[in-house]
Structure formats: structure tokens, C-alpha cells
Amino acid sequence: MPRRTVITGSAAGIGHALAEQLRARGEEVIGVDLRDAEVVADLSTPEGRAAAVVGVRELAGDRVDALVTCAGVAEPSPLMVRINYFGTVEVAEALQPPLAASDAPRVAVIGSISGTMGNDDQVRRACLDGDEATGVARASELTEGGRPHSIYPATKAALAEWARRTSVAPGWADAGIALNVVAPGVVLTRMTTGLFEDPVMRELMDAAVPMPLNGYAPPEAVAKVLAFLVSADNTHVTGQVLYVDGGAEVTTRAADLF
């Protein structure tokens, strides 16, 4: 029986690359996105997340072998809180029962190298507290106050902490579910097109996220790492944040931090 993987954000970027790789090796993919997916849903609202889970359950039944959450936004706004964090966490938690029914259940969520950088602690704390309203309100305050760039790293830092806590919580590792974070550096997708077109932004980006090993990553490179983490071959890796960043994390942080 082929493995059945749910991918949010499957219509473009890393999610699309992963869907193609998994289908090429004969696996079943249930994509979730705003368009061009098996399940069309908007993960920016609780209602949309619930609809996504219902749609997945209708197609998958009682068994989901893997979940990869690639859906996310990079444009600074409260949508980062809604989609990047809650659009991941609520879907993952809702799909825990069909994941636990698999013989080899796996979950991978998309973090970011930015999660290691300065962020807004109020947004991060609200996310971890499950308080979406407060997180959105704070993100709106930061956006309107001209300080929106600490929102994205806050959502990604919160996501990494949630995954590390959850990976060993009841119903996850003890149910055989491996849960990990893949944290890319700069990836060549539609989300980053504007950065490459602006020489000033590109210079700032290169300074913040230096990638000495092979430079910017194509989405396929990140997808290959995700494909392993959600495969049955991954039997013991859980609770980890794996940086697929060309060496950015180790360049910008002390080597004895591991």
C-alpha cells in the first residue's frame, strides 16, 4: 500500500516540489492549498482549517501516513500569525488521530533560519499560548507601527518550540509519530522573487542569511530533506530543527551552540 502524505501549500514552492517527488516514487499525495489542490481551503481562519481537515479526512479516511506543512506567507502582516503558526499547529493537531493509525506516521513542518534571529516576544508567546486573537492584534500593532519584520521570525521560533515540545508529548512519540522542523535559509520561490529584484534587499538578505555552501537553495533541495523525514526510513529522528540553509545557521551563531 503506497504511503499517503498530506501537504499544505502544495500548489507552489517547496510544497509543490515535494508533491512531485513523492508522486514520482509512487506515493499518494493529498494537497491542501487555496487553489490547484485536492483540498481547497484557506488556512488563515479557524473555519478554513477545520474545512481543510474535513476535506483531508474525506479523501484519506482513517489513515494518514505523513503530514508536511508548507503553507505560509512572507509578506509582513497578521496573516503570518494566522497561517504560519496556527495554520500549521491546528491542522497537525487535528490530524493526529489518523496519523496515529499509520504504521509509520511522520510530520514535518516548515520553520526558518529566521527563527534564530531577533523576534517579537509578544507574538511568539501568544502563539505558544494558543491565543490567536492576541497574536494577531500584536502583529497588527507592529505592522501599523512600522515594525513588521519581527513577526515572521516570531512565528517560526514559536513553531520550532511547539514542535520540540509536542514531539515527546503524549500521543506523539509514544504513538510512533516523528515530528520535526525543517528550517530553510533563502529558497528560490515566488515568495522571495521581490528580494532578488531589489539590490538593497538582496544585500541585506545576504548579510543576514549567508549561505557559503552552494548559495540559495532551490525548493527541490528542501523537498528532498522533507521526503526523508516523512519516510518510513526515518525511525528515530524527532523533535529536531534541521537547518537546510547552506551553512547560514552555523555562520551566524556560535559553533558551540548545538
BAFI-3210 file (N, C-alpha, C; in Angstrom, 3 decimals, decimal comma, padded with zeros to 6 digits):
// residues 258
n [1|2|3|4|5|6|7|8|9|10|11|12|13|14|15|16|17|18|19|20|21|22|23|24|25|26|27|28|29|30|31|32|33|34|35|36|37|38|39|40|41|42|43|44|45|46|47|48|49|50|51|52|53|54|55|56|57|58|59|60|61|62|63|64|65|66|67|68|69|70|71|72|73|74|75|76|77|78|79|80|81|82|83|84|85|86|87|88|89|90|91|92|93|94|95|96|97|98|99|100|101|102|103|104|105|106|107|108|109|110|111|112|113|114|115|116|117|118|119|120|121|122|123|124|125|126|127|128|129|130|131|132|133|134|135|136|137|138|139|140|141|142|143|144|145|146|147|148|149|150|151|152|153|154|155|156|157|158|159|160|161|162|163|164|165|166|167|168|169|170|171|172|173|174|175|176|177|178|179|180|181|182|183|184|185|186|187|188|189|190|191|192|193|194|195|196|197|198|199|200|201|202|203|204|205|206|207|208|209|210|211|212|213|214|215|216|217|218|219|220|221|222|223|224|225|226|227|228|229|230|231|232|233|234|235|236|237|238|239|240|241|242|243|244|245|246|247|248|249|250|251|252|253|254|255|256|257|258]
n.u [000,845|000,711|002,348|000,591|000,492|-000,138|000,055|000,328|000,046|000,640|000,569|002,619|006,137|008,116|006,298|005,025|007,211|007,884|005,535|005,676|008,010|007,287|005,090|006,392|007,754|005,758|003,937|000,960|-000,486|-002,120|-002,964|-003,213|-004,429|-004,980|-005,806|-005,728|-005,412|-006,008|-007,570|-009,173|-008,717|-008,694|-006,253|-006,000|-008,001|-009,929|-012,191|-011,527|-009,338|-010,564|-012,226|-010,315|-009,256|-011,517|-011,866|-009,495|-009,843|-012,051|-010,943|-008,776|-009,652|-009,330|-006,598|-003,574|-000,392|001,673|002,343|003,053|003,713|003,711|002,484|002,470|003,197|005,193|004,996|005,010|002,605|-000,450|-001,345|000,739|000,817|-001,639|-001,504|001,180|001,738|-000,723|-002,110|-000,557|-000,212|-002,856|-003,893|-002,084|-002,484|-005,177|-005,068|-003,777|-005,064|-005,661|-003,016|-001,820|-002,916|-001,416|001,192|003,700|003,923|004,566|005,572|006,413|007,296|007,498|009,944|012,209|015,377|015,233|013,985|015,938|016,718|016,344|013,166|009,661|008,677|006,152|004,407|005,418|004,973|002,179|001,417|002,420|000,883|-001,502|-003,183|-004,658|-006,008|-004,754|-002,154|-002,566|-003,511|-001,256|000,528|-000,733|-000,419|002,375|002,722|001,298|002,791|005,125|006,996|007,152|008,834|009,632|007,700|007,493|009,886|009,152|006,877|008,012|009,948|008,272|006,937|008,980|009,538|007,066|006,965|009,143|008,361|005,954|006,685|007,465|005,331|002,397|000,767|002,210|005,327|005,097|003,128|004,347|004,750|006,860|008,050|009,256|011,153|011,927|014,167|014,641|017,137|017,574|015,307|014,657|011,889|008,536|007,893|010,237|010,980|010,743|012,737|015,119|014,999|015,402|018,194|019,155|017,678|018,537|021,236|021,006|019,712|021,631|023,555|022,261|021,538|023,860|025,028|027,251|027,612|026,933|025,099|021,899|018,979|017,286|013,781|013,522|015,714|015,201|012,863|013,756|014,964|012,780|011,327|012,772|012,514|009,789|009,496|009,187|011,669|012,815|013,245|014,006|014,487|013,348|011,725|013,583|015,254|016,064|018,408|018,336|020,192|022,514|024,648|024,108|023,076|025,116|027,071|026,165|025,691|027,176|029,590|029,589|027,010|024,651]
n.v [-001,195|002,163|004,976|007,643|010,994|014,162|017,438|020,733|023,892|023,023|023,839|025,374|026,317|024,908|022,996|022,139|021,068|018,961|017,414|016,563|014,991|012,927|011,760|010,843|008,677|006,937|007,422|008,445|011,641|014,164|017,240|020,486|023,641|027,063|026,892|024,738|022,147|019,039|019,395|022,290|025,051|027,674|028,444|030,528|031,055|029,847|028,442|027,769|026,093|024,007|023,128|022,245|020,033|018,392|017,955|016,564|014,296|013,177|012,306|010,760|009,013|006,945|006,885|008,544|008,795|010,632|014,085|017,221|020,529|023,109|025,471|028,970|032,485|035,278|037,962|040,772|040,855|040,458|038,024|036,262|035,251|033,946|032,041|030,956|030,021|029,184|028,009|025,851|024,439|023,892|022,271|020,115|019,097|018,378|016,324|014,339|011,910|010,254|010,057|008,623|006,192|005,121|002,850|003,893|006,791|010,207|013,618|016,746|020,094|023,366|025,498|028,164|029,715|032,229|032,006|031,864|034,372|037,856|038,512|039,294|039,047|039,059|038,284|035,717|034,510|034,646|032,959|030,452|030,197|029,627|031,676|033,155|035,534|037,531|037,345|038,094|040,681|041,920|041,599|043,229|045,695|045,957|046,037|048,346|050,154|050,333|048,316|045,650|043,500|041,771|039,922|037,588|036,000|035,544|033,912|031,645|030,909|030,279|028,133|026,219|025,784|024,808|022,396|020,977|020,656|019,249|016,935|014,964|014,753|013,232|010,957|011,414|010,852|008,472|007,271|006,604|008,674|010,650|013,916|016,738|019,736|021,521|023,937|026,242|028,258|030,905|030,440|029,731|030,813|031,914|033,537|034,812|036,302|039,119|040,019|039,334|040,972|043,503|045,321|046,426|045,081|042,525|042,625|043,091|040,740|038,800|039,444|038,899|036,222|034,396|032,053|029,903|027,325|026,343|028,417|030,110|028,097|025,780|024,929|022,175|021,082|021,443|019,990|017,365|016,763|016,928|014,810|012,564|012,798|012,347|009,799|006,184|005,277|006,986|006,397|007,221|009,951|012,773|015,729|017,567|020,467|020,979|022,532|023,651|025,305|026,046|026,510|028,810|029,049|028,049|029,825|032,262|031,877|030,847|028,243|026,414|026,178|023,917]
n.w [000,000|-000,967|000,590|002,170|001,949|003,316|002,196|002,980|001,331|-001,223|-003,875|-004,872|-004,809|-002,175|-001,259|-003,622|-005,009|-003,312|-003,465|-006,126|-006,039|-004,243|-005,548|-007,795|-006,826|-006,440|-004,399|-002,617|-002,691|-000,930|-001,532|-000,043|-000,498|-001,571|-004,136|-007,034|-005,863|-004,117|-001,884|-001,361|000,551|003,009|005,124|006,849|008,615|011,431|010,593|007,968|008,405|009,762|007,710|005,917|007,272|007,386|004,634|004,038|005,633|004,388|001,987|002,795|004,718|007,547|007,844|007,741|006,567|006,568|007,230|005,908|006,441|004,489|003,888|004,004|004,599|003,574|003,426|005,450|007,889|009,838|008,845|008,928|011,522|011,565|009,443|009,224|011,828|013,339|011,244|010,760|013,259|014,200|012,167|012,213|014,817|014,642|012,822|014,152|015,128|012,695|011,850|013,905|013,368|011,378|010,309|010,232|011,074|010,244|010,668|009,332|009,659|008,252|009,192|009,759|009,117|010,105|012,528|014,440|014,850|015,930|017,340|017,877|021,117|022,232|020,201|019,703|022,214|022,416|020,351|021,264|023,503|022,405|021,767|019,462|018,822|020,381|019,368|016,678|017,069|018,177|016,044|014,180|015,432|015,316|012,545|011,799|013,189|011,842|012,281|011,240|010,678|012,651|013,011|011,346|012,038|014,691|014,516|013,367|015,239|017,366|016,249|016,016|018,729|019,594|018,137|019,189|021,841|021,486|020,162|021,966|023,584|025,099|022,905|020,647|020,132|021,599|020,181|017,937|016,164|014,385|014,677|013,221|012,414|009,514|008,644|006,391|004,639|002,469|-000,078|-003,466|-004,520|-005,401|-003,265|-002,586|-004,755|-005,023|-003,293|-004,585|-006,774|-005,833|-005,278|-002,843|-000,849|-001,428|-000,741|002,025|002,742|002,094|003,948|006,341|006,060|005,327|002,952|002,569|001,487|-001,563|-002,044|-002,617|-002,123|-004,233|-004,337|-004,553|-003,219|-000,519|-000,382|-000,745|001,687|003,389|002,318|003,161|005,990|006,388|005,576|005,880|006,473|008,295|011,414|013,979|014,279|015,800|017,058|016,207|014,834|011,706|009,826|006,611|005,001|003,717|005,425|006,887|009,526|011,203|010,550|011,500|014,175|017,313|017,206|019,275|020,024|020,021]
ca.u [000,000|001,560|002,190|-000,351|001,035|-000,869|000,970|-000,297|000,864|001,134|000,431|003,796|007,309|008,611|005,209|004,838|008,379|007,769|004,446|006,178|008,968|006,594|004,295|007,321|008,130|004,561|003,164|-000,271|-000,391|-003,323|-002,527|-004,128|-003,995|-006,074|-006,205|-004,904|-005,095|-007,073|-008,425|-009,057|-009,104|-007,959|-005,750|-005,867|-009,118|-010,285|-013,163|-010,807|-008,531|-011,493|-012,661|-009,191|-009,185|-012,661|-011,563|-008,455|-010,415|-012,930|-010,115|-007,809|-010,262|-008,806|-005,139|-002,650|000,959|002,581|001,861|004,090|003,038|004,498|001,715|002,974|003,331|006,376|004,655|004,760|001,217|-001,024|-001,543|001,838|000,372|-002,782|-001,164|002,464|001,690|-001,975|-002,452|000,226|-000,446|-004,216|-004,048|-001,306|-003,138|-006,436|-004,788|-003,052|-005,679|-005,355|-001,580|-001,542|-003,405|-000,435|002,275|004,931|003,462|005,618|005,161|007,484|006,768|008,493|010,360|013,039|016,576|014,869|013,563|017,082|017,050|015,510|011,744|008,787|008,357|004,708|003,814|005,859|004,317|000,758|001,308|002,637|-000,251|-002,710|-004,032|-004,553|-006,502|-003,704|-001,052|-002,961|-003,575|000,116|001,082|-001,332|000,243|003,728|002,603|000,880|003,838|006,328|007,955|006,552|009,778|009,859|006,558|007,821|010,742|008,434|006,021|008,849|010,534|007,195|006,660|010,047|009,355|005,877|007,301|010,039|007,540|004,914|007,249|007,554|004,107|001,550|000,063|003,102|006,396|004,628|002,261|005,186|004,760|008,051|007,681|010,466|011,098|012,954|014,323|015,450|017,676|016,891|014,862|014,271|010,468|007,808|007,889|011,481|011,271|010,917|014,022|016,194|014,870|015,786|019,605|019,353|017,146|019,382|022,439|020,620|019,406|022,881|024,250|021,523|021,488|024,958|024,908|028,507|027,539|026,083|024,228|020,461|018,520|016,062|012,809|013,734|016,714|014,498|011,886|014,433|015,154|011,440|010,930|013,366|011,970|008,431|009,502|009,264|013,082|013,154|012,686|014,409|014,713|012,153|011,975|014,767|015,164|017,117|018,643|018,712|020,459|023,829|025,613|023,791|022,903|026,398|027,846|025,658|025,621|028,398|029,739|029,336|025,569|024,156]
ca.v [000,000|003,363|005,935|008,725|012,199|015,421|018,570|022,054|024,736|022,089|024,354|026,124|026,324|023,681|022,023|021,585|020,242|017,731|016,611|015,920|013,953|011,794|011,090|010,162|007,392|006,116|007,670|009,228|012,978|014,978|018,624|021,480|024,985|027,961|026,527|023,685|021,134|018,082|020,045|023,748|025,617|028,854|028,139|031,751|031,168|028,573|027,738|027,212|024,970|022,903|022,623|021,505|018,740|017,603|017,549|015,541|013,059|012,593|011,641|009,833|008,055|006,867|006,745|009,476|008,344|011,754|015,452|018,245|021,826|024,091|026,699|030,092|033,761|036,040|039,384|041,131|041,183|039,498|036,720|035,394|034,565|033,097|030,927|030,319|029,277|028,483|027,181|024,618|023,733|023,369|021,165|018,977|018,509|017,767|015,106|013,371|010,570|009,414|009,796|007,555|004,933|004,634|002,011|004,692|008,171|011,217|015,005|017,739|021,441|024,298|026,610|029,114|030,216|033,478|031,705|032,023|035,801|038,681|038,484|039,932|038,037|039,030|037,438|034,343|033,998|034,463|031,734|029,281|030,127|029,311|032,877|033,722|036,921|038,407|037,330|038,895|042,083|042,410|041,699|044,434|046,833|046,050|046,430|049,758|050,975|050,300|047,332|044,346|042,451|040,821|038,995|036,310|035,164|035,146|032,761|030,479|030,500|029,632|026,846|025,289|025,424|023,934|021,073|020,289|020,253|018,306|015,690|013,962|014,824|012,049|010,857|011,686|009,850|007,187|006,699|006,344|009,820|011,503|015,305|017,533|021,031|021,842|025,389|026,654|029,601|031,578|029,475|030,394|030,610|033,154|034,363|035,567|036,977|040,550|040,261|039,239|042,070|044,733|045,175|046,751|043,977|041,343|042,817|042,877|039,322|038,051|039,709|038,239|034,772|033,983|030,640|029,573|026,057|026,286|029,576|029,979|026,727|025,558|024,235|020,722|020,686|021,351|018,906|016,074|016,548|016,634|013,476|011,579|012,899|011,787|008,436|005,117|005,079|007,800|005,694|007,735|011,399|013,525|016,893|018,276|021,564|020,695|023,715|023,414|026,737|026,313|026,927|030,114|028,997|027,872|031,025|033,401|031,572|030,241|026,833|025,567|026,142|022,780]
ca.w [000,000|-001,013|001,682|001,899|002,570|003,194|002,078|002,874|000,465|-002,247|-005,238|-005,322|-003,957|-001,570|-001,220|-004,969|-005,309|-002,529|-004,033|-007,343|-005,668|-003,637|-006,583|-008,705|-006,249|-006,331|-003,190|-002,756|-002,098|-000,796|-001,396|000,534|-000,879|-001,969|-005,497|-007,653|-004,856|-003,846|-000,889|-001,454|001,840|003,452|006,463|007,642|009,549|012,088|009,767|006,834|008,886|010,019|006,409|005,350|007,950|006,908|003,268|004,084|006,185|003,371|000,982|003,394|005,627|008,907|007,879|007,099|006,895|006,794|007,050|005,746|006,409|003,743|003,697|004,779|003,898|003,965|003,435|006,849|008,215|010,790|008,225|009,339|012,733|011,237|008,553|009,524|013,088|013,629|010,091|010,894|014,513|014,308|011,219|012,712|015,982|014,225|012,065|014,969|015,167|011,534|011,805|014,860|012,793|010,409|010,830|010,283|010,922|010,275|010,444|009,190|009,492|007,710|010,025|009,020|009,769|010,788|013,885|015,338|014,875|016,792|017,021|018,863|022,116|022,483|019,156|019,955|023,408|022,121|019,546|022,111|024,433|021,649|021,784|018,127|018,806|020,904|018,408|015,517|017,497|018,315|014,695|013,582|016,074|014,761|011,139|011,746|013,794|011,019|012,802|010,928|010,305|013,748|013,095|010,703|012,878|015,912|014,212|013,098|016,520|018,115|015,613|016,408|020,138|019,659|017,617|020,117|022,986|021,097|019,644|023,030|024,383|024,923|021,631|019,516|020,064|022,111|019,153|016,772|015,251|014,384|014,388|013,068|011,736|008,528|008,650|005,240|004,519|001,358|-001,076|-004,717|-004,795|-005,678|-002,060|-002,479|-006,020|-004,802|-002,635|-005,565|-007,730|-005,156|-004,890|-001,424|-000,071|-001,643|000,067|003,423|002,883|002,077|005,204|007,424|005,829|004,450|002,612|001,893|000,769|-002,765|-002,215|-002,438|-002,357|-004,989|-003,485|-004,612|-002,231|000,769|-000,502|-000,573|003,123|003,906|001,857|004,069|007,346|006,466|005,049|006,880|006,808|009,464|012,569|015,284|014,310|016,173|017,896|015,733|013,869|010,740|009,001|005,214|004,837|003,148|006,444|007,472|010,988|011,885|010,279|012,273|015,611|017,832|016,854|020,431|020,266|019,255]
c.u [000,882|001,311|001,312|000,102|000,152|000,160|000,158|000,631|001,435|001,163|001,678|004,960|007,719|007,529|004,972|005,994|008,304|006,679|004,918|007,142|008,271|005,756|005,199|007,767|006,902|003,713|001,930|-000,093|-001,767|-002,857|-003,619|-003,608|-005,214|-006,607|-005,327|-004,470|-006,280|-008,073|-008,171|-009,589|-008,181|-007,528|-005,574|-006,992|-009,374|-011,256|-012,485|-009,953|-009,410|-011,961|-011,557|-009,102|-010,322|-012,387|-010,523|-009,038|-011,346|-012,135|-009,241|-008,447|-009,599|-007,287|-004,445|-001,254|001,905|001,871|003,060|003,396|003,945|003,763|002,274|003,047|004,557|006,120|004,288|003,327|000,726|-001,294|-000,425|001,465|-000,696|-002,371|000,097|002,408|000,394|-002,437|-001,664|-000,218|-001,843|-004,457|-003,305|-002,003|-004,445|-006,214|-003,992|-003,735|-005,436|-003,870|-001,236|-002,003|-002,447|000,601|003,580|004,576|004,591|005,018|006,409|006,834|007,887|008,738|011,149|014,289|016,254|014,397|014,679|017,422|016,102|014,058|010,939|008,306|006,859|003,994|004,169|005,104|002,837|000,532|001,403|001,523|-001,552|-003,683|-003,899|-004,960|-005,430|-002,518|-001,350|-002,991|-002,175|000,774|000,531|-000,671|001,640|003,690|002,274|001,942|005,146|007,394|007,483|007,540|010,140|008,726|006,940|008,744|010,068|007,560|006,856|009,562|009,495|006,910|007,718|009,878|008,142|006,232|008,187|009,281|006,615|005,482|007,315|006,354|003,288|000,795|000,932|004,217|005,911|003,618|003,037|005,294|006,052|007,635|008,943|010,184|012,228|012,996|015,226|016,111|016,888|016,578|014,347|012,827|009,826|007,828|009,132|011,822|011,562|012,244|015,163|016,164|015,311|017,228|019,859|018,879|018,004|020,659|022,144|020,362|020,682|023,675|023,587|021,559|022,607|024,892|026,152|028,476|026,490|025,035|022,750|019,993|017,303|015,074|012,998|014,728|016,083|013,529|012,532|014,660|013,814|011,025|011,535|012,684|010,581|008,349|009,524|010,706|013,514|012,502|012,992|014,696|013,401|012,544|013,146|014,396|016,348|017,262|019,126|019,023|021,835|024,857|025,301|023,718|024,240|027,323|027,447|025,539|026,882|028,422|029,475|027,867|024,980|023,198]
c.v [001,247|004,276|007,095|009,955|013,405|016,551|019,856|022,962|023,954|022,661|025,056|025,881|024,963|022,604|021,358|020,656|018,911|016,825|015,880|014,780|012,723|011,036|010,306|008,818|006,560|006,327|008,522|010,561|013,611|016,394|019,500|022,858|025,815|027,628|025,362|022,623|020,194|018,630|021,546|024,359|026,777|028,638|029,375|031,924|029,827|027,756|027,072|026,022|023,758|022,276|021,807|020,113|017,832|017,083|016,452|014,219|012,381|011,806|010,541|008,762|008,110|006,773|007,827|009,059|009,502|013,073|016,370|019,580|022,868|025,423|027,806|031,345|034,488|037,538|039,797|041,596|040,201|038,126|035,744|034,597|033,547|031,853|030,207|029,483|028,484|027,615|025,892|023,809|023,123|022,209|019,931|018,300|017,813|016,454|014,077|011,999|009,729|009,169|008,629|006,197|004,345|003,745|002,792|006,165|009,184|012,602|015,861|019,089|022,353|025,448|027,596|029,431|031,491|033,239|031,827|033,500|036,561|038,651|039,134|038,880|037,958|038,174|035,978|033,738|033,740|033,203|030,508|029,110|029,742|030,467|033,598|035,189|037,892|038,470|038,184|040,368|042,678|042,559|042,924|045,686|047,034|046,528|047,914|050,686|050,952|049,350|045,907|043,195|041,501|039,804|037,624|035,458|034,729|033,930|031,507|029,986|029,761|028,247|025,806|024,847|024,511|022,523|020,305|019,836|019,101|016,954|014,589|014,019|013,554|012,088|011,112|010,638|008,487|006,526|006,421|007,496|010,618|012,902|016,153|018,846|021,096|023,361|025,806|028,012|030,313|030,545|030,232|030,045|031,955|034,096|035,234|036,357|038,459|040,888|040,261|040,397|043,402|044,593|045,454|045,603|042,727|041,440|042,566|041,396|038,492|038,255|038,963|036,727|034,381|032,474|030,183|028,261|026,131|027,395|029,291|028,579|026,691|024,813|022,725|020,241|020,532|020,183|017,547|015,752|016,203|015,215|012,388|011,611|012,293|010,389|007,432|004,855|005,891|007,188|006,353|009,236|012,086|014,692|017,746|019,445|021,389|021,878|023,307|024,793|027,046|026,806|028,243|030,073|028,893|029,073|032,168|033,140|030,819|028,754|025,907|025,556|025,033|021,962]
c.w [000,000|000,178|001,221|002,676|002,286|003,173|002,012|002,083|-000,692|-003,656|-005,752|-004,381|-003,440|-001,564|-002,558|-005,330|-004,567|-003,098|-005,284|-007,012|-005,106|-004,668|-007,537|-008,145|-005,871|-005,103|-003,494|-002,039|-002,067|-000,526|-000,821|000,162|-001,243|-003,351|-005,941|-006,649|-004,684|-002,836|-000,975|-000,163|002,187|004,900|007,336|008,649|010,223|011,244|008,567|007,235|009,147|008,708|005,750|005,958|007,507|005,503|003,208|004,577|005,183|002,331|001,580|004,252|006,989|008,987|007,067|007,520|007,208|006,537|006,928|005,580|005,765|003,576|004,588|003,932|004,441|003,991|004,851|007,084|009,264|010,188|008,593|010,583|012,384|010,443|009,007|010,797|013,240|012,465|010,038|012,100|014,583|013,349|011,718|013,886|015,604|013,481|012,873|015,009|013,915|011,343|012,729|014,346|011,766|011,086|010,981|010,087|011,093|010,011|010,310|008,940|009,013|008,677|009,182|009,817|010,547|012,218|014,902|015,553|015,797|016,362|018,126|019,864|022,394|021,439|019,414|021,128|023,146|021,299|020,434|023,134|023,730|021,568|020,446|018,089|019,294|019,949|017,192|015,878|017,624|016,946|013,970|014,136|015,507|013,314|011,023|012,308|013,020|011,507|012,487|010,784|011,446|013,865|012,550|011,570|014,169|015,658|013,984|014,365|017,356|017,551|015,990|017,857|020,305|019,226|018,590|021,367|022,623|020,712|020,696|023,974|024,167|023,594|020,428|019,467|020,553|021,179|017,868|015,798|015,427|013,925|014,378|012,337|010,716|008,397|007,491|005,460|003,432|000,279|-002,293|-005,075|-005,110|-004,478|-001,962|-003,734|-005,825|-004,159|-003,636|-006,555|-007,148|-004,662|-003,412|-000,548|-000,216|-000,809|001,544|003,697|002,952|003,366|006,361|007,309|004,860|004,210|001,854|001,113|-000,337|-002,882|-001,981|-002,828|-003,276|-004,093|-003,463|-003,556|-000,850|000,751|-000,284|000,901|003,780|003,548|002,732|005,435|007,468|005,861|006,197|007,297|008,023|010,703|013,909|015,347|014,652|017,065|017,451|014,818|012,930|009,785|007,616|004,648|004,286|004,140|007,119|008,987|011,702|011,630|011,202|013,763|016,037|017,531|018,040|020,836|019,397|020,098]
res [m|p|r|r|t|v|i|t|g|s|a|a|g|i|g|h|a|l|a|e|q|l|r|a|r|g|e|e|v|i|g|v|d|l|r|d|a|e|v|v|a|d|l|s|t|p|e|g|r|a|a|a|v|v|g|v|r|e|l|a|g|d|r|v|d|a|l|v|t|c|a|g|v|a|e|p|s|p|l|m|v|r|i|n|y|f|g|t|v|e|v|a|e|a|l|q|p|p|l|a|a|s|d|a|p|r|v|a|v|i|g|s|i|s|g|t|m|g|n|d|d|q|v|r|r|a|c|l|d|g|d|e|a|t|g|v|a|r|a|s|e|l|t|e|g|g|r|p|h|s|i|y|p|a|t|k|a|a|l|a|e|w|a|r|r|t|s|v|a|p|g|w|a|d|a|g|i|a|l|n|v|v|a|p|g|v|v|l|t|r|m|t|t|g|l|f|e|d|p|v|m|r|e|l|m|d|a|a|v|p|m|p|l|n|g|y|a|p|p|e|a|v|a|k|v|l|a|f|l|v|s|a|d|n|t|h|v|t|g|q|v|l|y|v|d|g|g|a|e|v|t|t|r|a|a|d|l|f]
***
